[in-house]
Amino acid sequence: MQNRQGAAASLKKVAAIIQADLCKLRHDPIELFMRMIQPAMWLLLFGTAMNHINPIHVQSGSYLDFIAPGVLAQSVLFVAIFYGIALIWERDSGILYKLLVTPAPRSCLVIGRALGAGIRSLCQMTMIYLLSLLLGIHLNLDPVSIGCVALMVMIVAAIFSTFSLIVASIVKKRERFMGIGQLLTMPFFFASNALYPIDSMPAWIHTLSRVNPLTYQVDALRALMIQGETAHFGLAFDFGVSLLIFLVLASIATKLYPRILY
């Protein structure tokens, strides 16, 4: 009985953190617009141009079909990797200390922020789906598949926002955090299968892609979003690896969180 009550209390605390995070987005429509316009530019400009040139051979469909899931994962990555700057701002402004003195465990703060980032990322998913329909991309519109895509998108956001929280817990200055974020986004993105098939990569990039979490997330998104596509590694493996990475990062972030008090 006590365990159930404790779990219910923890869920309420996580929900409160999520609600506070989403309130920021609701009161800042410009951020919402920027989140949705970035993936649109990638598909409209880069995707359309590359589809016309057709320099990369894909097994089935067009290059636009191939790149749409990668653009979705990339747009979530680019936003989530800078999520931790809010932690630095909250520490500098004193808001963070008010959160830390509440009864909420550090794990609830981390998980709440991760889930908040995941829910935020659904607006990017919506934009990609709408734009993909306009561009004639062969989407799989099965409700179960769309639900699984939403789940994976939330996992992508949770992973990289939690990773961002770890960096923000170590780095104290916003300028240094921004530099590290910009340094990390390109390797994550380009050393994955977002823009080109794994089989076409040079050996050393192929090796990097195997330890890159984004590779498995794009693999699952491509199989779920596009008609006729299958997961290179298997959907169960892609989801399993992604969830394991999130749990590891959430554990590390929870341990590092108290250090920002000192």
SEGU-678333 format. One record per residue: residue in one letter; z, y negated, x of N, C-alpha, C, O, CB in turn. Coordinates in steps of 0.001 Angstrom, whole numbers, plus 500000, padded with zeros to 6 digits. Glycine has a CB too. Example, Ala and Ser with C-alpha at 12.3 -4.5 7.8 and 13.67 -1.06 7.14 Angstrom:
<recs>
A507800505690513190507800504500512300507800503300513200508465503319514236509046504473511308;S507080502250512850507140501060513670507870499970512900508039498862513409505725500598514084;
</recs>
This chain:
<recs>
M500000501204500827500000500000500000500000498737500868499256497791500611501218499999499061;Q500839498744501887500900497590502788499588497383503530499165496255503784502035497761503789;N498943498522503877497652498420504565496600497762503682495800496950504147497171499804505002;R496611498129502383495652497534501462495914496037501292494984495230501267495710498240500104;Q497174495686501177497515494273501035497134493478502283496656492347502197499010494117500751;G497356494099503450496970493442504698495470493260504806494994492218505257497471494233505882;A494717494287504386493256494197504420492760493126503455491857492358503786492623495556504074;A493354493077502256492959492066501272493254490659501786492459489739501593493685492304499938;A494400490501502438494754489188502993493781488777504095493387487614504187496192489206503540;S493401489739504927492444489450506005491088489049505435490439488134505941492286490672506930;L490662489745504373489381489419503746489405488006503159488413487281503235489044490445502648;K490524487625502584490644486269502042490538485217503146489919484169502961491973486112501295;K491145485508504285491097484571505413489674484470505972489203483382506305492079485014506526;V488998485619506069487606485613506530486739484827505554485890484037505966487070487059506686;A486959485048504245486180484338503230486414482834503305485490482050503086486533484853501834;A487647482427503613487946480996503735487194480378504909486692479259504805489456480776503905;I487115481101506023486369480606507184484890480500506850484236479524507221486577481527508405;I484353481506506145482939481484505751482661480296504838481666479591505008482547482802505045;Q483551480078503866483375478976502924483385477627503635482571476754503336484466479011501859;A484304477464504569484359476206505325483094475998506137482606474875506262485578476188506249;D482560477090506693481346476987507502480144476619506644479313475805507045481081478302508236;L480054477220505464478918476943504590478991475544503995477960474944503689478850477973503477;C480210475016503827480347473651503328479707472642504279479144471637503845481820473311503121;K479799472920505585479172472035506570477661471994506360477041470934506449479502472499508009;L477073473164506079475628473238505881475221472536504593474182471878504539475165474697505855;R476039472676503560475719472057502271475741470539502362474971469860501683476698472525501200;H476619470011503197476737468557503338475804467990504415475824466793504701478174468189503666;D474989468867505003474058468406506038472680468991505747472259469927506428474549468817507471;P471959468457504741470647469004504368469614468894505479468654469663505511470131468301503142;I469802467938506393468844467802507494468881469048508379467837469529508820469150466534508333;E470083469569508640470187470788509444469491471942508739468805472739509379471665471139509717;L469665472036507423469001473093506653467487472969506772466790473970506935469425473036505171;F466981471744506690465538471518506816465046471926508206464004472570508328465198470038506544;M465785471557509249465390471895510611465401473403510839464556473935511558466312471211511610;R466359474086510223466423475539510348465172476184509760464691477193510276467681476085509653;M464650475613508696463520476216508003462181475790508592461204476531508490463567475861506540;I462116474616509202460840474124509705460465474758511038459279474910511334460885472620509850;Q461456475132511852461158475706513160460341476993513085459311477086513753462437475972513893;P460762478001512291459930479205512202458565478944511585457594479630511905460642480258511399;A458485477944510693457189477602510101456216477124511169455037477477511130457355476524509019;M456688476331512119455827475849513197455344476997514089454193477013514527456572474812514038;W456229477945514349455826479084515187454720479896514514453742480276515158457038479991515483;L454877480157513228453866480960512541452561480186512356451478480718512599454395481421511184;L452669478925511925451477478144511630450688477789512886449460477873512889451861476885510896;L451379477395513948450694476942515153450432478100516123449281478455516377451515475855515844;F451486478674516652451327479737517653450710480990517047449747481537517585452678480080518283;G451270481446515917450788482687515322449339482614514897448565483534515162451632483049514145;T448959481520514233447575481381513770446607481276514942445536481882514916447435480151512867;A446978480508515976446114480356517148445919481689517869444797482049518224446703479319518112;M447019482422518085446927483703518773446185484735517940445499485596518490448311484214519117;N446314484660516636445589485581515768444087485343515850443291486277515759446066485439514324;H443710484061516025442282483728516154441720484195517496440605484711517570442070482213515999;I442509484005518555442063484432519888442081485951520006441200486548520626442951483809520982;N443098486571519403443284488024519387443326488623520798442559489539521094442167488679518585;P444217488117521684444263488630523048445114489892523201445033490586524215444785487567523961;I445934490182522178446872491295522277446513492344521235446405492040520047448336490811522091;H446331493555521678445984494641520772447251495190520113448205495569520792445229495762521525;V447241495224518789448350495824518042447823497039517298446642497110516961448997494798517052;Q448706497988517046448284499270516504447704499148515107446704499797514801449442500225516489;S448305498332514250447810498203512882447997496774512406448905496071512847448531499188511935;G447104496345511477447206495010510934446753493947511918446167494246512959448612494742510508;S447038492689511565446651491561512399447804491166513308448918491677513188446214490369511535;Y447511490243514221448576489754515108449610488962514310450789488954514664447984488874516240;L449178488295513234450129487590512377451116488568511750452308488276511651449389486806511282;D450616489730511325451513490771510814452529491169511876453713491345511591450712492004510358;F452041491306513105452908491759514190453965490726514550455113491074514826452080492089515414;I453575489446514545454465488415515083455469487898514061456507487363514449453652487264515605;A455193488040512770456082487464511756457536487931511895458435487091511863455573487816510374;P457807489240512050459204489649512251459800489096513538460985488766513584459304491159512261;G458978488991514593459462488430515849459815486961515721460793486503516311458428488610516930;V459028486219514955459324484799514733460621484646513941461413483743514209458155484106513989;L460832485522512974462076485489512211463274485725513130464249484974513090462047486542511086;A463201486762513952464304487052514878464495485916515871465625485551516194464046488365515630;Q463387485355516356463460484260517325464112483030516733464924482380517391462077483911517833;S463766482701515497464328481498514885465830481646514653466584480686514813463621481194513562;V466260482847514278467687483100514111468399483028515457469478482447515567467921484471513453;L467787483624516479468357483586517833468534482154518308469603481797518804467467484356518817;F467509481330518168467540479977518710468625479129518057469200478254518705466189479312518530;V468912479378516779469970478623516107471339479197516455472267478450516765469759478633514580;A471464480521516404472766481168516601473296480999518021474509480925518219472664482642516274;I472400480937519020472854480874520400473561479551520700474308479454521673471676481063521346;F473327478530519865473995477239520053475145477041519053475691475945518932472979476096519913;Y475494478094518355476539478012517341477885477632517950478689476953517311476657479337516603;G478129478067519172479421477840519807479723476393520111480872476052520392479497478611521052;I478712475523520062478984474114520363479923473508519315480644472550519595477665473311520425;A479905474080518102480842473610517079482278473895517488483186473127517172480539474268515727;L482481475005518194483822475341518671484315474311519679485479473912519645483834476740519298;I483433473880520577483803472871521570484093471540520883485049470847521232482683472702522622;W483262471188519906483479469944519170484806469985518416485549469003518410482320469688518192;E485103471115517784486356471244517037487562471175517965488601470628517594486376472557516253;R487433471726519168488532471647520127488739470212520582489874469746520674488264472553521334;D487648469508520868487755468130521343488311467197520269489015466236520579486393467631521806;S487994467481519013488429466601517925489793466988517358490355466260516539487402466612516817;G490324468132517791491646468559517326491625469462516111492669469975515710492466467372517018;I490454469669515512490369470524514321490720471966514645491345472659513842488968470457513716;L490318472409515820490537473802516198492022474152516241492414475249515842489900474082517551;Y492830473247516712494257473519516818494902473704515447495869474453515310494949472393517567;K494367473024514432494865473211513078494537474609512563495316475206511820494279472154512144;L493380475123512965493019476485512573493867477517513297494252478536512723491544476742512849;L494153477242514563494873478218515376496341478362514985496960479385515279494778477834516825;V496903477356514330498302477467513920498447478092512539499566478302512072498959476101513934;T497326478394511877497388479080510589497725480550510816497612481040511940496048478935509817;P498143481270509753498467482691509909497251483579510180497411484758510496499165483180508676;A496050483036510063494838483842510246494757484385511669494833483611512623493582483010509925;P494604485698511832494448486272513178493171485763513832492247485320513150494431487815513114;R493128485829515156491941485392515879490707486201515448489600485666515390492164485525517396;S490905487478515149489779488321514740489154487809513445487934487854513290490236489779514564;C489977487320512511489452486775511258488640485513511511487619485292510859490593486477510282;L489079484691512446488334483479512788486968483837513359485959483233512995489125482621513794;V486939484825514258485686485225514890484743485858513869483572485488513794485956486203516044;I485244486804513089484395487493512113483932486528511029482785486596510588485146488679511482;G484811485633510599484414484650509599483295483750510084482351483467509346485596483815509202;R483400483304511318482343482465511890481038483252512028479960482726511751482777481914513263;A481138484506512453479938485335512620479238485568511291478015485467511204480301486677513260;L480012485880510250479419486097508933478878484791508350477859484794507661480450486714507980;G479553483684508622479040482397508184477685482096508802476779481609508126480022481298508527;A477552482388510092476266482206510771475210483131510173474045482754510044476409482467512284;G475626484349509810474690485290509208474172484809507868472977484915507596475341486634509044;I475042484286507033474619483788505726473718482568505888472738482414505160475841483438504856;R474048481712506834473196480544507113471766480960507456470805480295507067473787479718508266;S471636482065508188470316482489508679469386482953507562468183483095507781470476483605509688;L469929483190506371469088483671505274468075482619504824467036482968504263469956484086504095;C468362481333505061467380480303504706466148480421505595465036480144505144467999478892504830;Q466328480827506853465185481033507741464369482239507290463139482223507340465656481220509195;M465061483275506854464374484448506329463530484084505109462393484535504972465385485542505969;T464099483266504228463370482848503028462103482100503390461047482344502806464253481976502143;M462200481182504356461030480425504791459952481346505365458771481182505060461435479380505831;I460350482302506187459381483216506797458665484032505722457450484213505795460082484156507805;Y459390484520504740458769485316503677457781484477502863456671484925502577459847485904502752;L458184483265502494457292482415501705456034482051502483454926482100501949458017481147501270;L456215481688503739455067481313504562454174482519504842452950482393504878455537480689505879;S454777483671505039454003484889505296453127485243504099451993485694504264454939486060505626;L453654485036502902452846485287501702451651484345501647450552484762501283453700485131500432;L451853483072502005450767482091501996449710482420503050448524482162502844451323480683502232;L450139482988504179449207483314505266448557484681505089447746485090505920449930483268506598;G448894485381504036448273486685503775448824487814504618448164488842504770446811486594503999;I449998487655505162450627488719505944451037489844505001451545489598503907451861488183506740;H450812491071505435451038492241504581452524492611504560452972493505505278450193493442505071;L453270491897503715454701492120503618455019493323502740454320493620501771455389490882503076;N456084493995503108456648495045502269457666494390501349458734493978501799457301496191503129;L457342494292500057458171493568499108459090494482498305459593494094497250457300492782498174;D459306495683498801460250496583498167461663495965498248462089495562499331460208497994498842;P462387495889497129463706495236497143464678495833498158465454495107498779464321495315495775;V464636497151498325465535497785499289465197497335500706466090497058501507465453499322499181;S463912497265501009463485496819502334463880495370502577464338495021503665461973496983502492;I463704494526501564464084493121501710465592493003501933466042492194502745463658492309500464;G466367493810501210467812493801501411468200494227502817469113493657503414468482494703500404;C467500495239503352467777495690504720467367494637505743468029494472506767467048497007505007;V466264493917505465465862492815506341466949491740506360467306491230507423464510492210505877;A467473491398505180468540490400505106469760490852505898470391490048506584468929490133503644;L470093492138505806471235492666506544471006492557508051471904492141508783471497494126506152;M469817492925508515469532492853509952469506491403510437469979491110511535468191493536510266;V468958490499509628468951489082509995470383488575510162470674487822511092468203488245508929;M471263488984509274472659488573509385473316489171510630474154488532511265473434488988508130;I472931490397510973473475491016512187472990490277513427473763490044514357473074492505512266;V471705489906513442471164489138514574471955487844514756472379487514515863469655488823514357;A472148487118513654472890485864513726474330486107514162474878485343514956472862485148512372;A474941487165513646476330487464514000476464487790515483477417487356516130476855488629513159;I475519488550516023475571488934517437475479487705518335476319487508519213474438489920517771;F474472486891518116474239485786519041475193484613518798475481483857519726472802485312518924;S475684484451517576476701483423517356478017483837517998478734482994518536476898483163515850;T478346485135517948479563485615518605479439485508520118480390485129520801479858487065518201;F478272485842520633478023485655522062478175484187522442478705483862523504476618486160522437;S477705483305521562477825481873521796479290481434521786479685480565522564477032481097520743;L480091482032520911481519481715520880482208482133522177483115481450522654482189482401519685;I481773483256522740482333483704524020482043482680525106482927482316525882481761485083524419;V480801482219525155480432481216526155481220479931525933481704479318526885478918480929526107;A481345479525524668482063478289524352483550478398524668484195477388524948481875477932522885;S484099479601524626485509479788524958485758479669526452486879479400526883485990481139524462;I484722479868527232484841479794528701484427478418529210485082477835530074483977480886529373;V483325477911528656482796476614529085483464475512528274483540475617527050481245476556528922;K483937474486528907484705473445528236483888472220527844484305471456526974485825473022529110;K482729472019528473481940470825528227480686471147527427480023472160527654481567470159529541;R480376470257526480479210470478525630477907470464526424476999471246526140479157469425524540;E477811469590527409476587469501528199476323470803528958475190471281529015476673468327529180;R477377471364529534477223472613530272476877473760529328476073474631529660478503472936531054;F477497473749528142477189474783527149475725474714526741475066475750526651478090474633525911;M475205473528526494473809473379526096472877473894527181471866474532526889473493471919525783;G473221473614528437472397474099529539472372475611529603471319476210529823472895473542530850;I473533476238529412473600477701529441472830478279528259472127479279528404475073478186529417;G472961477650527082472237478133525905470735478089526099470031479039525757472613477319524690;Q470247476997526643468815476874526900468338477868527947467213478364527877468482475465527343;L469197478156528915468844479120529958468738480535529404467911481319529871469872479081531081;L469561480872528418469627482246527917468597482552526833468197483706526678471000482519527383;T468161481545526083467272481826524956465936482405525394465433483333524761467038480568524162;M465352481876526462464044482343526885464045483806527346463176484565526916463536481467527993;P464988484236528205465010485657528584465204486585527391464549487624527301466110485904529594;F466100486219526472466294487057525287464995487181524499464633488269524050467405486479524392;F464298486061524336463099486044523500461912486727524174461291487617523593462734484616523151;F461601486315525389460389486815526035460545488225526602459553488930526787459982485877527136;A461777488637526877462002490022527333462332490907526139463229491747526200463151490085528386;S461603490709525067461749491538523870460350491835523337459350491413523918462639490827522778;N460293492557522240459009492902521619458628491929520514457858492279519618459060494314521060;A459162490703520567458880489724519517457427489260519530456833489062518470459797488528519666;L456850489085520717455499488537520838454447489556521238453259489349520992455501487434521829;Y454867490655521853453906491650522325454547493033522303455767493160522406453407491304523752;P453716494071522167454258495434522092454961495834523384454604495366524465453143496432521782;I455945496689523264456690497158524424455777497877525413455931497733526626457823498080523987;D454836498645524893453963499450525764453055498604526646452549499088527658453115500377524925;S452844497338526270451959496475527054452704495686528126452085494935528879451232495518526137;M454028495846528205454822495090529167454723495683530568454558496894530713456276495043528726;P454822494841531611455002495360532969456291496169533044457194495984532228455024494206534005;A456374497057534015457493498003534089458851497302534127459790497737533461457342498887535317;W458962496207534912460268495582535063460702494849533794461891494805533481460249494619536236;I459729494264533050460059493626531779460370494697530731461231494511529871458896492713531302;H459662495809530816459934496934529921461385497401530080462057497707529095458957498103530206;T461850497450531304463235497854531564464215496837530984465217497212530375463474498016533075;L463924495546531176464781494504530618464830494569529094465876494357528481464295493130531064;S463684494865528499463629494908527033464518496002526465465020495877525348462197495120526565;R464718497077527228465543498191526746467025497827526685467779498453525939465353499408527642;V467452496838527447468858496411527408469018495086526646470098494496526632469411496263528842;N467946494638526024467946493394525261468196493718523791467374494398523177466602492624525441;P469302493257523205469576493587521797468502493111520844468287493727519800470887493000521381;L467813492011521184466789491487520285465637492478520104464992492487519055466255490159520815;T465376493305521106464304494299521020464534495237519843463608495502519076464206495104522326;Y465736495735519691466043496687518623466068496006517261465747496623516246467383497369518889;Q466445494753517243466479494029515975465064493707515491464772493830514302467297492737516120;V464186493296516408462795493051516040462124494354515617461327494368514679462029492406517212;D462440495435516300461880496741515956462206497105514508461333497559513769462415497823516910;A463457496907514107463859497210512730463206496245511739462730496669510686465389497147512594;L463182494960512067462586493969511169461099494246510949460601494115509832462779492555511732;R460402494623511998458964494891511877458710496095510972457792496076510151458340495134513266;A459515497132511121459345498334510290459678498048508826459064498618507925460233499477510813;L460645497168508593461082496886507226460220495826506539460029495877505324462528496436507232;M459702494878507299458976493749506707457508494028506451456960493587505441459092492558507592;I456860494761507360455401494876507344454960496245506822455502497277507218454833494641508750;Q453995496236505949453470497480505386452841498349506479452096497855507325452436497176504286;G453145499619506449452537500562507373453160500625508740452737501435509564451136500245507524;E454164499789509018454820499800510329455993500780510326456641500987509301455307498379510709;T456252501373511477457402502255511648458228501778512839457711501117513740456949503729511845;A459486502112512834460373501694513917460123502528515159460124503757515102461841501807513492;H459910501860516271459634502536517542460832503389517970460658504492518489459293501503518641;F462029502884517755463254503588518163463938504308517007464846505109517225464225502611518785;G463503504025515771464157504581514594465116503576513979465886502935514694464900505864514952;L465077503431512666465902502424512006467391502682512200468162501749512425465580502379510529;A467792503934512114469213504259512273469694503862513664470797503337513822469460505765512030;F468863504114514668469226503755516041469287502236516202470211501712516824468219504358517042;D468303501532515643468271500066515741469512499440515113470138498565515711467010499512515063;F469867499887513914471048499343513246472326499757513972473259498964514101471098499810511784;G472362501001514445473552501479515144473823500706516420474961500316516684473411502943515462;V472775500479517221472922499720518465473355498294518167474226497747518844471606499720519263;S472747497697517158473061496304516822474502496153516353475192495219516763472109495791515743;L474954497046515514476342496980515033477332497226516167478380496582516233476569498004513909;L477001498157517056477879498424518195477996497195519090479090496853519539477358499622519006;I476872496530519350476891495315520177477742494236519527478507493548520202475461494791520408;F477603494092518203478412493074517512479899493383517628480697492480517883478011492982516030;L480280494628517447481695494995517522482259494721518919483382494237519058481882496479517157;V481475495031519944481920494783521319482086493285521560483096492845522109480917495381522336;L481081492499521142481146491050521344482280490426520536482961489521521018479815490400520961;A482487490909519304483567490370518481484926490664519109485837489839519038483503490952517063;S485061491833519719486311492176520399486550491260521592487669490793521808486290493640520855;I485501491004522365485627490112523524485947488684523076486813488024523650484328490128524364;A485240488216522045485469486855521544486894486688521023487510485638521208484464486519520433;T487415487728520370488781487666519856489789487527520995490761486781520879489095488916519024;K489560488234522080490480488168523224490383486827523946491381486334524473490189489308524207;L489199486238523975489027484976524682489473483769523855489799482723524416487581484811525082;Y489489483901522552489811482776521673491118482065522030491128480835522076489886483258520258;P492232482785522288493490482074522585493451481239523841494266480330523996494603483049522702;R492530481517524742492494480789526008492155479312525819492478478484526670491487481427526943;I491514478989524720491149477589524525492350476719524207492230475496524128490132477469523420;L493521477346524023494725476556523784495256475920525053496025474960524999495795477415523165;Y494847476453526198495487476037527451494552475237528316494933474809529405495983477238528220;
</recs>
